[in-house]
Amino acid sequence: MAHVVTLADRLAIYAKSLRKNIDKTNELGEMDINALFVDISRAIDKRLWFLEAHLKTIA
């Protein structure tokens, strides 16, 4: 279970970094790169949601 908690923590950090990059590429007008970051962010957020939901069912 500790592994799942650690994985969720790391994914949360990664998701936060992705959101910063989305904002930065938006400011720079790099819409193609922005779209890539958005797609990756959605996938990571979905995986993070599943992990957090799993952790809540265990607690």
PDB file of N, CA, C and O in Angstrom, chain B, residues numbered from 101:
ATOM      1  N   MET B 101       0.822  -1.193   0.000  1.00  0.00           N
ATOM      2  CA  MET B 101       0.000   0.000   0.000  1.00  0.00           C
ATOM      3  C   MET B 101       0.868   1.259   0.000  1.00  0.00           C
ATOM      4  O   MET B 101       0.492   2.278  -0.581  1.00  0.00           O
ATOM      5  N   ALA B 102       2.010   1.186   0.643  1.00  0.00           N
ATOM      6  CA  ALA B 102       2.917   2.338   0.671  1.00  0.00           C
ATOM      7  C   ALA B 102       3.345   2.719  -0.735  1.00  0.00           C
ATOM      8  O   ALA B 102       3.553   3.894  -1.038  1.00  0.00           O
ATOM      9  N   HIS B 103       3.476   1.713  -1.591  1.00  0.00           N
ATOM     10  CA  HIS B 103       3.858   1.970  -2.976  1.00  0.00           C
ATOM     11  C   HIS B 103       2.773   2.795  -3.687  1.00  0.00           C
ATOM     12  O   HIS B 103       3.096   3.715  -4.439  1.00  0.00           O
ATOM     13  N   VAL B 104       1.520   2.481  -3.463  1.00  0.00           N
ATOM     14  CA  VAL B 104       0.412   3.198  -4.093  1.00  0.00           C
ATOM     15  C   VAL B 104       0.362   4.645  -3.602  1.00  0.00           C
ATOM     16  O   VAL B 104       0.122   5.560  -4.389  1.00  0.00           O
ATOM     17  N   VAL B 105       0.587   4.850  -2.312  1.00  0.00           N
ATOM     18  CA  VAL B 105       0.610   6.202  -1.746  1.00  0.00           C
ATOM     19  C   VAL B 105       1.742   7.010  -2.367  1.00  0.00           C
ATOM     20  O   VAL B 105       1.548   8.164  -2.750  1.00  0.00           O
ATOM     21  N   THR B 106       2.923   6.406  -2.466  1.00  0.00           N
ATOM     22  CA  THR B 106       4.075   7.093  -3.062  1.00  0.00           C
ATOM     23  C   THR B 106       3.823   7.416  -4.523  1.00  0.00           C
ATOM     24  O   THR B 106       4.152   8.507  -4.987  1.00  0.00           O
ATOM     25  N   LEU B 107       3.246   6.481  -5.240  1.00  0.00           N
ATOM     26  CA  LEU B 107       2.931   6.707  -6.650  1.00  0.00           C
ATOM     27  C   LEU B 107       1.935   7.850  -6.814  1.00  0.00           C
ATOM     28  O   LEU B 107       2.100   8.685  -7.703  1.00  0.00           O
ATOM     29  N   ALA B 108       0.923   7.899  -5.985  1.00  0.00           N
ATOM     30  CA  ALA B 108      -0.057   8.982  -6.046  1.00  0.00           C
ATOM     31  C   ALA B 108       0.595  10.321  -5.735  1.00  0.00           C
ATOM     32  O   ALA B 108       0.294  11.322  -6.385  1.00  0.00           O
ATOM     33  N   ASP B 109       1.477  10.350  -4.755  1.00  0.00           N
ATOM     34  CA  ASP B 109       2.183  11.588  -4.418  1.00  0.00           C
ATOM     35  C   ASP B 109       3.027  12.080  -5.591  1.00  0.00           C
ATOM     36  O   ASP B 109       3.031  13.271  -5.902  1.00  0.00           O
ATOM     37  N   ARG B 110       3.731  11.175  -6.230  1.00  0.00           N
ATOM     38  CA  ARG B 110       4.598  11.560  -7.356  1.00  0.00           C
ATOM     39  C   ARG B 110       3.771  12.002  -8.567  1.00  0.00           C
ATOM     40  O   ARG B 110       4.139  12.945  -9.268  1.00  0.00           O
ATOM     41  N   LEU B 111       2.662  11.320  -8.802  1.00  0.00           N
ATOM     42  CA  LEU B 111       1.801  11.732  -9.906  1.00  0.00           C
ATOM     43  C   LEU B 111       1.198  13.107  -9.653  1.00  0.00           C
ATOM     44  O   LEU B 111       1.015  13.881 -10.592  1.00  0.00           O
ATOM     45  N   ALA B 112       0.889  13.419  -8.408  1.00  0.00           N
ATOM     46  CA  ALA B 112       0.353  14.738  -8.065  1.00  0.00           C
ATOM     47  C   ALA B 112       1.390  15.822  -8.353  1.00  0.00           C
ATOM     48  O   ALA B 112       1.047  16.885  -8.870  1.00  0.00           O
ATOM     49  N   ILE B 113       2.643  15.560  -8.026  1.00  0.00           N
ATOM     50  CA  ILE B 113       3.719  16.513  -8.317  1.00  0.00           C
ATOM     51  C   ILE B 113       3.863  16.695  -9.828  1.00  0.00           C
ATOM     52  O   ILE B 113       3.993  17.819 -10.313  1.00  0.00           O
ATOM     53  N   TYR B 114       3.839  15.594 -10.561  1.00  0.00           N
ATOM     54  CA  TYR B 114       3.944  15.639 -12.019  1.00  0.00           C
ATOM     55  C   TYR B 114       2.767  16.403 -12.631  1.00  0.00           C
ATOM     56  O   TYR B 114       2.959  17.197 -13.552  1.00  0.00           O
ATOM     57  N   ALA B 115       1.562  16.171 -12.131  1.00  0.00           N
ATOM     58  CA  ALA B 115       0.371  16.854 -12.638  1.00  0.00           C
ATOM     59  C   ALA B 115       0.470  18.362 -12.398  1.00  0.00           C
ATOM     60  O   ALA B 115       0.094  19.158 -13.259  1.00  0.00           O
ATOM     61  N   LYS B 116       0.973  18.745 -11.239  1.00  0.00           N
ATOM     62  CA  LYS B 116       1.144  20.171 -10.940  1.00  0.00           C
ATOM     63  C   LYS B 116       2.143  20.805 -11.904  1.00  0.00           C
ATOM     64  O   LYS B 116       1.935  21.922 -12.378  1.00  0.00           O
ATOM     65  N   SER B 117       3.214  20.095 -12.186  1.00  0.00           N
ATOM     66  CA  SER B 117       4.219  20.586 -13.137  1.00  0.00           C
ATOM     67  C   SER B 117       3.623  20.732 -14.539  1.00  0.00           C
ATOM     68  O   SER B 117       3.905  21.700 -15.245  1.00  0.00           O
ATOM     69  N   LEU B 118       2.814  19.780 -14.925  1.00  0.00           N
ATOM     70  CA  LEU B 118       2.169  19.858 -16.233  1.00  0.00           C
ATOM     71  C   LEU B 118       1.266  21.082 -16.331  1.00  0.00           C
ATOM     72  O   LEU B 118       1.255  21.764 -17.355  1.00  0.00           O
ATOM     73  N   ARG B 119       0.512  21.363 -15.278  1.00  0.00           N
ATOM     74  CA  ARG B 119      -0.373  22.535 -15.294  1.00  0.00           C
ATOM     75  C   ARG B 119       0.412  23.831 -15.400  1.00  0.00           C
ATOM     76  O   ARG B 119      -0.029  24.772 -16.062  1.00  0.00           O
ATOM     77  N   LYS B 120       1.578  23.891 -14.752  1.00  0.00           N
ATOM     78  CA  LYS B 120       2.445  25.071 -14.889  1.00  0.00           C
ATOM     79  C   LYS B 120       2.921  25.219 -16.331  1.00  0.00           C
ATOM     80  O   LYS B 120       2.960  26.322 -16.875  1.00  0.00           O
ATOM     81  N   ASN B 121       3.279  24.099 -16.935  1.00  0.00           N
ATOM     82  CA  ASN B 121       3.730  24.130 -18.323  1.00  0.00           C
ATOM     83  C   ASN B 121       2.595  24.503 -19.274  1.00  0.00           C
ATOM     84  O   ASN B 121       2.827  25.166 -20.285  1.00  0.00           O
ATOM     85  N   ILE B 122       1.394  24.090 -18.962  1.00  0.00           N
ATOM     86  CA  ILE B 122       0.233  24.479 -19.774  1.00  0.00           C
ATOM     87  C   ILE B 122       0.076  25.994 -19.725  1.00  0.00           C
ATOM     88  O   ILE B 122      -0.116  26.635 -20.759  1.00  0.00           O
ATOM     89  N   ASP B 123       0.157  26.562 -18.538  1.00  0.00           N
ATOM     90  CA  ASP B 123       0.043  28.015 -18.394  1.00  0.00           C
ATOM     91  C   ASP B 123       1.168  28.734 -19.138  1.00  0.00           C
ATOM     92  O   ASP B 123       0.925  29.721 -19.833  1.00  0.00           O
ATOM     93  N   LYS B 124       2.399  28.238 -18.992  1.00  0.00           N
ATOM     94  CA  LYS B 124       3.550  28.879 -19.622  1.00  0.00           C
ATOM     95  C   LYS B 124       3.462  28.828 -21.140  1.00  0.00           C
ATOM     96  O   LYS B 124       3.711  29.834 -21.805  1.00  0.00           O
ATOM     97  N   THR B 125       3.112  27.673 -21.698  1.00  0.00           N
ATOM     98  CA  THR B 125       3.025  27.581 -23.157  1.00  0.00           C
ATOM     99  C   THR B 125       1.861  28.412 -23.685  1.00  0.00           C
ATOM    100  O   THR B 125       1.913  28.914 -24.807  1.00  0.00           O
ATOM    101  N   ASN B 126       0.825  28.555 -22.889  1.00  0.00           N
ATOM    102  CA  ASN B 126      -0.292  29.411 -23.281  1.00  0.00           C
ATOM    103  C   ASN B 126       0.166  30.867 -23.342  1.00  0.00           C
ATOM    104  O   ASN B 126      -0.169  31.584 -24.285  1.00  0.00           O
ATOM    105  N   GLU B 127       0.932  31.307 -22.338  1.00  0.00           N
ATOM    106  CA  GLU B 127       1.465  32.667 -22.318  1.00  0.00           C
ATOM    107  C   GLU B 127       2.376  32.931 -23.515  1.00  0.00           C
ATOM    108  O   GLU B 127       2.369  34.023 -24.083  1.00  0.00           O
ATOM    109  N   LEU B 128       3.155  31.923 -23.889  1.00  0.00           N
ATOM    110  CA  LEU B 128       4.095  32.067 -24.996  1.00  0.00           C
ATOM    111  C   LEU B 128       3.435  31.910 -26.368  1.00  0.00           C
ATOM    112  O   LEU B 128       4.064  32.167 -27.394  1.00  0.00           O
ATOM    113  N   GLY B 129       2.191  31.497 -26.383  1.00  0.00           N
ATOM    114  CA  GLY B 129       1.486  31.308 -27.648  1.00  0.00           C
ATOM    115  C   GLY B 129       1.865  30.028 -28.371  1.00  0.00           C
ATOM    116  O   GLY B 129       1.623  29.897 -29.571  1.00  0.00           O
ATOM    117  N   GLU B 130       2.454  29.092 -27.658  1.00  0.00           N
ATOM    118  CA  GLU B 130       2.855  27.806 -28.234  1.00  0.00           C
ATOM    119  C   GLU B 130       1.691  26.826 -28.119  1.00  0.00           C
ATOM    120  O   GLU B 130       1.691  25.947 -27.256  1.00  0.00           O
ATOM    121  N   MET B 131       0.718  26.983 -28.981  1.00  0.00           N
ATOM    122  CA  MET B 131      -0.524  26.232 -28.837  1.00  0.00           C
ATOM    123  C   MET B 131      -0.382  24.746 -29.178  1.00  0.00           C
ATOM    124  O   MET B 131      -1.109  23.921 -28.625  1.00  0.00           O
ATOM    125  N   ASP B 132       0.533  24.393 -30.070  1.00  0.00           N
ATOM    126  CA  ASP B 132       0.735  22.966 -30.368  1.00  0.00           C
ATOM    127  C   ASP B 132       1.319  22.239 -29.155  1.00  0.00           C
ATOM    128  O   ASP B 132       0.853  21.162 -28.782  1.00  0.00           O
ATOM    129  N   ILE B 133       2.336  22.835 -28.551  1.00  0.00           N
ATOM    130  CA  ILE B 133       2.942  22.244 -27.357  1.00  0.00           C
ATOM    131  C   ILE B 133       1.935  22.266 -26.209  1.00  0.00           C
ATOM    132  O   ILE B 133       1.860  21.324 -25.421  1.00  0.00           O
ATOM    133  N   ASN B 134       1.167  23.346 -26.122  1.00  0.00           N
ATOM    134  CA  ASN B 134       0.140  23.460 -25.100  1.00  0.00           C
ATOM    135  C   ASN B 134      -0.851  22.308 -25.203  1.00  0.00           C
ATOM    136  O   ASN B 134      -1.228  21.711 -24.195  1.00  0.00           O
ATOM    137  N   ALA B 135      -1.265  22.003 -26.419  1.00  0.00           N
ATOM    138  CA  ALA B 135      -2.220  20.906 -26.634  1.00  0.00           C
ATOM    139  C   ALA B 135      -1.634  19.569 -26.182  1.00  0.00           C
ATOM    140  O   ALA B 135      -2.346  18.735 -25.624  1.00  0.00           O
ATOM    141  N   LEU B 136      -0.339  19.367 -26.423  1.00  0.00           N
ATOM    142  CA  LEU B 136       0.312  18.137 -25.964  1.00  0.00           C
ATOM    143  C   LEU B 136       0.308  18.053 -24.437  1.00  0.00           C
ATOM    144  O   LEU B 136      -0.004  17.010 -23.861  1.00  0.00           O
ATOM    145  N   PHE B 137       0.658  19.165 -23.794  1.00  0.00           N
ATOM    146  CA  PHE B 137       0.641  19.184 -22.335  1.00  0.00           C
ATOM    147  C   PHE B 137      -0.763  18.936 -21.789  1.00  0.00           C
ATOM    148  O   PHE B 137      -0.923  18.240 -20.786  1.00  0.00           O
ATOM    149  N   VAL B 138      -1.768  19.492 -22.433  1.00  0.00           N
ATOM    150  CA  VAL B 138      -3.157  19.288 -21.991  1.00  0.00           C
ATOM    151  C   VAL B 138      -3.533  17.809 -22.093  1.00  0.00           C
ATOM    152  O   VAL B 138      -4.128  17.253 -21.170  1.00  0.00           O
ATOM    153  N   ASP B 139      -3.187  17.180 -23.208  1.00  0.00           N
ATOM    154  CA  ASP B 139      -3.503  15.752 -23.376  1.00  0.00           C
ATOM    155  C   ASP B 139      -2.805  14.891 -22.326  1.00  0.00           C
ATOM    156  O   ASP B 139      -3.414  13.995 -21.741  1.00  0.00           O
ATOM    157  N   ILE B 140      -1.529  15.167 -22.093  1.00  0.00           N
ATOM    158  CA  ILE B 140      -0.781  14.408 -21.092  1.00  0.00           C
ATOM    159  C   ILE B 140      -1.375  14.649 -19.710  1.00  0.00           C
ATOM    160  O   ILE B 140      -1.524  13.717 -18.919  1.00  0.00           O
ATOM    161  N   SER B 141      -1.712  15.905 -19.424  1.00  0.00           N
ATOM    162  CA  SER B 141      -2.291  16.257 -18.128  1.00  0.00           C
ATOM    163  C   SER B 141      -3.602  15.521 -17.884  1.00  0.00           C
ATOM    164  O   SER B 141      -3.846  15.044 -16.776  1.00  0.00           O
ATOM    165  N   ARG B 142      -4.432  15.426 -18.890  1.00  0.00           N
ATOM    166  CA  ARG B 142      -5.705  14.704 -18.734  1.00  0.00           C
ATOM    167  C   ARG B 142      -5.467  13.239 -18.392  1.00  0.00           C
ATOM    168  O   ARG B 142      -6.140  12.678 -17.528  1.00  0.00           O
ATOM    169  N   ALA B 143      -4.510  12.629 -19.072  1.00  0.00           N
ATOM    170  CA  ALA B 143      -4.215  11.214 -18.818  1.00  0.00           C
ATOM    171  C   ALA B 143      -3.673  11.020 -17.401  1.00  0.00           C
ATOM    172  O   ALA B 143      -4.070  10.088 -16.703  1.00  0.00           O
ATOM    173  N   ILE B 144      -2.772  11.896 -16.984  1.00  0.00           N
ATOM    174  CA  ILE B 144      -2.193  11.780 -15.641  1.00  0.00           C
ATOM    175  C   ILE B 144      -3.253  12.048 -14.578  1.00  0.00           C
ATOM    176  O   ILE B 144      -3.313  11.344 -13.570  1.00  0.00           O
ATOM    177  N   ASP B 145      -4.090  13.064 -14.798  1.00  0.00           N
ATOM    178  CA  ASP B 145      -5.161  13.366 -13.836  1.00  0.00           C
ATOM    179  C   ASP B 145      -6.111  12.186 -13.680  1.00  0.00           C
ATOM    180  O   ASP B 145      -6.582  11.903 -12.579  1.00  0.00           O
ATOM    181  N   LYS B 146      -6.388  11.505 -14.777  1.00  0.00           N
ATOM    182  CA  LYS B 146      -7.275  10.341 -14.723  1.00  0.00           C
ATOM    183  C   LYS B 146      -6.638   9.224 -13.897  1.00  0.00           C
ATOM    184  O   LYS B 146      -7.295   8.615 -13.054  1.00  0.00           O
ATOM    185  N   ARG B 147      -5.365   8.964 -14.143  1.00  0.00           N
ATOM    186  CA  ARG B 147      -4.666   7.915 -13.391  1.00  0.00           C
ATOM    187  C   ARG B 147      -4.572   8.282 -11.904  1.00  0.00           C
ATOM    188  O   ARG B 147      -4.741   7.433 -11.030  1.00  0.00           O
ATOM    189  N   LEU B 148      -4.302   9.553 -11.643  1.00  0.00           N
ATOM    190  CA  LEU B 148      -4.230  10.016 -10.264  1.00  0.00           C
ATOM    191  C   LEU B 148      -5.582   9.862  -9.568  1.00  0.00           C
ATOM    192  O   LEU B 148      -5.650   9.470  -8.403  1.00  0.00           O
ATOM    193  N   TRP B 149      -6.637  10.170 -10.282  1.00  0.00           N
ATOM    194  CA  TRP B 149      -7.982  10.036  -9.720  1.00  0.00           C
ATOM    195  C   TRP B 149      -8.252   8.581  -9.324  1.00  0.00           C
ATOM    196  O   TRP B 149      -8.794   8.315  -8.252  1.00  0.00           O
ATOM    197  N   PHE B 150      -7.871   7.644 -10.196  1.00  0.00           N
ATOM    198  CA  PHE B 150      -8.063   6.224  -9.890  1.00  0.00           C
ATOM    199  C   PHE B 150      -7.266   5.808  -8.657  1.00  0.00           C
ATOM    200  O   PHE B 150      -7.778   5.096  -7.794  1.00  0.00           O
ATOM    201  N   LEU B 151      -6.020   6.250  -8.576  1.00  0.00           N
ATOM    202  CA  LEU B 151      -5.199   5.903  -7.417  1.00  0.00           C
ATOM    203  C   LEU B 151      -5.787   6.474  -6.132  1.00  0.00           C
ATOM    204  O   LEU B 151      -5.881   5.777  -5.122  1.00  0.00           O
ATOM    205  N   GLU B 152      -6.183   7.746  -6.172  1.00  0.00           N
ATOM    206  CA  GLU B 152      -6.745   8.370  -4.975  1.00  0.00           C
ATOM    207  C   GLU B 152      -8.069   7.717  -4.575  1.00  0.00           C
ATOM    208  O   GLU B 152      -8.343   7.551  -3.387  1.00  0.00           O
ATOM    209  N   ALA B 153      -8.885   7.348  -5.553  1.00  0.00           N
ATOM    210  CA  ALA B 153     -10.138   6.663  -5.254  1.00  0.00           C
ATOM    211  C   ALA B 153      -9.866   5.306  -4.602  1.00  0.00           C
ATOM    212  O   ALA B 153     -10.566   4.904  -3.673  1.00  0.00           O
ATOM    213  N   HIS B 154      -8.847   4.608  -5.097  1.00  0.00           N
ATOM    214  CA  HIS B 154      -8.472   3.318  -4.519  1.00  0.00           C
ATOM    215  C   HIS B 154      -8.026   3.500  -3.068  1.00  0.00           C
ATOM    216  O   HIS B 154      -8.391   2.712  -2.195  1.00  0.00           O
ATOM    217  N   LEU B 155      -7.242   4.534  -2.822  1.00  0.00           N
ATOM    218  CA  LEU B 155      -6.764   4.783  -1.467  1.00  0.00           C
ATOM    219  C   LEU B 155      -7.907   5.117  -0.510  1.00  0.00           C
ATOM    220  O   LEU B 155      -7.866   4.740   0.661  1.00  0.00           O
ATOM    221  N   LYS B 156      -8.920   5.819  -0.999  1.00  0.00           N
ATOM    222  CA  LYS B 156     -10.059   6.163  -0.154  1.00  0.00           C
ATOM    223  C   LYS B 156     -10.892   4.927   0.211  1.00  0.00           C
ATOM    224  O   LYS B 156     -11.456   4.861   1.303  1.00  0.00           O
ATOM    225  N   THR B 157     -10.969   3.956  -0.693  1.00  0.00           N
ATOM    226  CA  THR B 157     -11.732   2.756  -0.396  1.00  0.00           C
ATOM    227  C   THR B 157     -11.025   1.883   0.637  1.00  0.00           C
ATOM    228  O   THR B 157     -11.666   1.125   1.364  1.00  0.00           O
ATOM    229  N   ILE B 158      -9.726   1.995   0.692  1.00  0.00           N
ATOM    230  CA  ILE B 158      -8.933   1.199   1.635  1.00  0.00           C
ATOM    231  C   ILE B 158      -9.000   1.831   3.037  1.00  0.00           C
ATOM    232  O   ILE B 158      -9.043   1.121   4.042  1.00  0.00           O
ATOM    233  N   ALA B 159      -9.008   3.165   3.089  1.00  0.00           N
ATOM    234  CA  ALA B 159      -8.939   3.870   4.391  1.00  0.00           C
ATOM    235  C   ALA B 159     -10.151   3.713   5.223  1.00  0.00           C
ATOM    236  O   ALA B 159     -10.215   4.252   6.328  1.00  0.00           O
TER     237      ALA B 159
END
